[in-house]
Amino acid sequence: IDSAFVYAHRADPDARLYINDYGVEFQGKAKTQAYYNLVRRLLKSGIPVNGVGFQCHLTVGEADSAKFESNIKRYASLGVKCAITELDMSMPDPYAAGAEEAQADEYRKMVAVMMKYDHCDNIIIWGVTDDMSWRQGNPLIFRSTLEAKPAFFAI
């Protein structure tokens, strides 16, 4: 990993270099702590890392915006940017009453955390329409008809 960042920086000293992983969004998980420790070690070693990416392939009910926020906040002290590089939010039962509203609420909470902090600069929704997603549970913000779902308006 160290060499990849060093060589990328040599190839383009102006490139913004991000490390990116999945399952590292919520503070309190071993992998989340290991990711943070890796970034801290890279920076301490003088390795050029400009930001961290979070692949947020989530399911309604598992997004914990408080744990996400406490994780995001600690990266500011390292001087790196944070980005959500792959946000989608599957619904356990997309046809249940209130499912889309619950999805919208969790999208809103994740986006609200990112918008609170200056070191958070990008959010990418991982796809356009539900029928084109690699995930089940209608995880995106547009139906297959391109009609915006409540999640679109929530964010």
Secondary structure per residue as TSV (DSSP state, phi and psi in degrees):
chain	resnum	aa	ss	phi	psi
A	1	I	-	360.0	-43.9
A	2	D	H	-55.6	-49.6
A	3	S	H	-63.1	-38.5
A	4	A	H	-58.8	-43.4
A	5	F	H	-69.6	-40.9
A	6	V	H	-62.7	-47.2
A	7	Y	H	-68.4	-38.4
A	8	A	H	-63.3	-40.0
A	9	H	H	-66.2	-40.1
A	10	R	H	-63.7	-39.4
A	11	A	H	-68.1	-35.6
A	12	D	-	-149.1	90.9
A	13	P	T	-61.6	-16.5
A	14	D	T	-93.9	-6.6
A	15	A	S	-69.7	141.6
A	16	R	-	-89.0	116.6
A	17	L	-	-101.0	123.5
A	18	Y	E	-116.9	142.8
A	19	I	E	-96.6	146.0
A	20	N	E	-144.1	134.3
A	21	D	E	-153.9	169.3
A	22	Y	E	-108.3	158.2
A	23	G	S	71.0	23.2
A	24	V	-	-124.7	24.2
A	25	E	S	-83.7	-37.6
A	26	F	S	-108.6	122.7
A	27	Q	T	-60.9	144.8
A	28	G	T	109.6	-11.1
A	29	K	S	-98.2	145.6
A	30	A	H	-59.8	-42.8
A	31	K	H	-65.6	-36.1
A	32	T	H	-62.7	-43.5
A	33	Q	H	-67.0	-40.5
A	34	A	H	-62.5	-39.4
A	35	Y	H	-62.4	-48.4
A	36	Y	H	-60.2	-45.1
A	37	N	H	-62.0	-38.3
A	38	L	H	-62.8	-47.8
A	39	V	H	-61.2	-44.4
A	40	R	H	-61.5	-42.7
A	41	R	H	-64.6	-43.2
A	42	L	H	-58.8	-46.6
A	43	L	H	-65.1	-41.9
A	44	K	H	-61.6	-30.4
A	45	S	T	-84.6	1.0
A	46	G	T	81.6	14.1
A	47	I	-	-76.9	132.3
A	48	P	-	-75.9	95.0
A	49	V	-	-119.3	121.7
A	50	N	-	-96.4	-21.5
A	51	G	E	-164.3	168.8
A	52	V	E	-122.2	141.3
A	53	G	E	-113.1	146.3
A	54	F	E	-122.0	118.6
A	55	Q	E	-88.4	98.4
A	56	C	-	-95.9	74.2
A	57	H	E	-90.8	92.4
A	58	L	E	-112.9	167.6
A	59	T	E	-123.8	140.1
A	60	V	T	-52.7	130.0
A	61	G	T	106.3	-19.5
A	62	E	T	-107.9	-10.1
A	63	A	-	-75.3	119.9
A	64	D	-	-115.6	96.2
A	65	S	H	-64.9	-29.0
A	66	A	H	-68.2	-43.4
A	67	K	H	-70.0	-33.8
A	68	F	H	-65.4	-45.7
A	69	E	H	-62.9	-43.5
A	70	S	H	-65.5	-29.4
A	71	N	H	-70.7	-47.6
A	72	I	H	-59.7	-43.9
A	73	K	H	-59.1	-37.0
A	74	R	H	-70.8	-20.1
A	75	Y	H	-72.2	-23.7
A	76	A	H	-59.3	-39.9
A	77	S	T	-68.3	-18.8
A	78	L	T	-84.5	-13.2
A	79	G	T	80.1	24.2
A	80	V	-	-113.2	155.5
A	81	K	E	-81.1	158.9
A	82	C	E	-122.7	142.6
A	83	A	E	-141.5	141.4
A	84	I	E	-90.4	115.1
A	85	T	E	-94.8	-15.9
A	86	E	E	-154.4	79.7
A	87	L	E	-96.8	123.6
A	88	D	E	-148.5	158.4
A	89	M	E	-140.2	93.3
A	90	S	E	-68.3	152.9
A	91	M	-	-109.0	132.9
A	92	P	S	-56.9	-41.1
A	93	D	S	-136.9	92.8
A	94	P	T	-63.9	-11.9
A	95	Y	T	-104.6	2.5
A	96	A	S	-73.5	151.2
A	97	A	T	-59.7	129.7
A	98	G	T	81.8	0.9
A	99	A	H	-62.9	-46.3
A	100	E	H	-67.7	-33.1
A	101	E	H	-68.6	-39.6
A	102	A	H	-64.7	-40.6
A	103	Q	H	-61.0	-46.0
A	104	A	H	-59.8	-41.8
A	105	D	H	-63.4	-41.0
A	106	E	H	-72.8	-37.1
A	107	Y	H	-58.2	-48.0
A	108	R	H	-58.1	-44.4
A	109	K	H	-64.4	-41.7
A	110	M	H	-66.0	-44.0
A	111	V	H	-66.5	-39.1
A	112	A	H	-60.6	-38.7
A	113	V	H	-61.1	-48.2
A	114	M	H	-61.7	-36.6
A	115	M	H	-75.8	-13.5
A	116	K	T	-76.9	-19.7
A	117	Y	-	-121.5	136.1
A	118	D	T	-65.7	-26.2
A	119	H	T	-85.2	3.8
A	120	C	E	-105.4	117.6
A	121	D	E	-125.8	-3.9
A	122	N	E	-149.6	141.7
A	123	I	E	-137.0	123.7
A	124	I	E	-116.1	123.0
A	125	I	E	-79.7	130.4
A	126	W	S	-85.8	67.1
A	127	G	-	128.9	175.4
A	128	V	S	-111.9	-63.2
A	129	T	B	-111.5	149.5
A	130	D	G	-53.7	-40.4
A	131	D	G	-70.5	-12.6
A	132	M	G	-101.7	1.1
A	133	S	-	-78.6	151.1
A	134	W	S	-79.9	-9.1
A	135	R	S	-105.7	153.3
A	136	Q	S	-84.2	169.8
A	137	G	S	85.2	23.2
A	138	N	-	45.2	65.5
A	139	P	-	-82.7	-6.9
A	140	L	S	-102.2	-177.7
A	141	I	S	-97.5	0.3
A	142	F	B	-129.4	139.2
A	143	R	-	-71.0	170.5
A	144	S	T	-62.3	-19.6
A	145	T	T	-84.6	3.1
A	146	L	S	70.9	12.7
A	147	E	-	-76.9	129.8
A	148	A	B	-66.9	136.3
A	149	K	-	-92.2	169.9
A	150	P	H	-53.3	-31.2
A	151	A	H	-61.2	-36.2
A	152	F	H	-58.1	-47.9
A	153	F	H	-73.1	-27.0
A	154	A	H	-69.3	-31.4
A	155	I	-	-97.1	360.0
